[in-house]
Amino acid sequence: MSLGSHTNASRPAANTGWCGVVTKPECRAINPNGLIPVIDDDGFVLCESSAIVRYLAGRYVEGTLSPTDASSRADADRWMDWQAVSFNPAIGPAFVQLLRTPVVQRDSVVVENACLEAEKRLAILDAHLASHAFAAGAAHTMAMGDIPLGCSIDRWFKLPIARESHPYVERWYQALSARAGAKQVVGLALA
Ligand SMILES: N[C@@H](CCC(=O)N[C@@H](CS)C(=O)NCC(=O)O)C(=O)O
């Protein structure tokens, strides 16, 4: 999951920090969207998480996490886009309610609907993973398409919600979590 640990970059990414710093002027100066992540890689400043993953993989691990053949590359792109435009928007309202909204203002219907939508999408991912070791990549090797998706699923597992069983998603998540680069991500509490 954490791409920096998979690259040979000595300092692959200087993160601006963590939640709570995004409104500071120094963060706004390098990402006017006021969001993390944003990296400064030897003077090259870049925001948008999927663009960051594509950049780091392309610059530091071209040919492995960043596939060079067109179909493998497109497959990695597909899962990066899917988590950004399908899974994250589905589960996002639950995250906002449970992590960003004071308890007295929370709307349980919003959480319930978000979980229902997320479960529909997880069924799609589970069906894919039933016949693939990783969402993207070759038989025994993940590709960059697994990284943002893995982060999203990590967040889903940590939300205080009821979850349906998705055995192939769970198997894939365990495999990702065991990788050295993922340990710093799975060890983090939601914030
Ligand atoms: N499309 C952006 C979304 C970034 C985003 O939503 N970042 C969240 C954290 S995951 C954020 O900075 N929220 C402000 C906060 O948590 O204070 C990307 O993929 O980088």
The ligand as a Gaussian input file, in Angstrom:
#p B3LYP/6-31G(d) Opt

LIG

0 1
 N       -9.105000      13.385000      -4.896000
 C       -8.219000      13.573000      -3.780000
 C       -8.987000      13.463000      -2.482000
 C       -8.096000      13.759000      -1.288000
 C       -8.844000      13.768000       0.042000
 O      -10.085000      13.679000       0.063000
 N       -8.093000      13.856000       1.114000
 C       -8.676000      13.875000       2.454000
 C       -8.040000      12.809000       3.321000
 S       -8.262000      11.187000       2.638000
 C       -8.392000      15.181000       3.140000
 O       -7.358000      15.770000       2.928000
 N       -9.340000      15.619000       3.986000
 C       -9.133000      16.747000       4.823000
 C       -8.997000      16.320000       6.248000
 O       -9.098000      15.121000       6.520000
 O       -8.736000      17.176000       7.071000
 C       -7.089000      12.541000      -3.839000
 O       -7.351000      11.414000      -4.265000
 O       -5.965000      12.868000      -3.450000

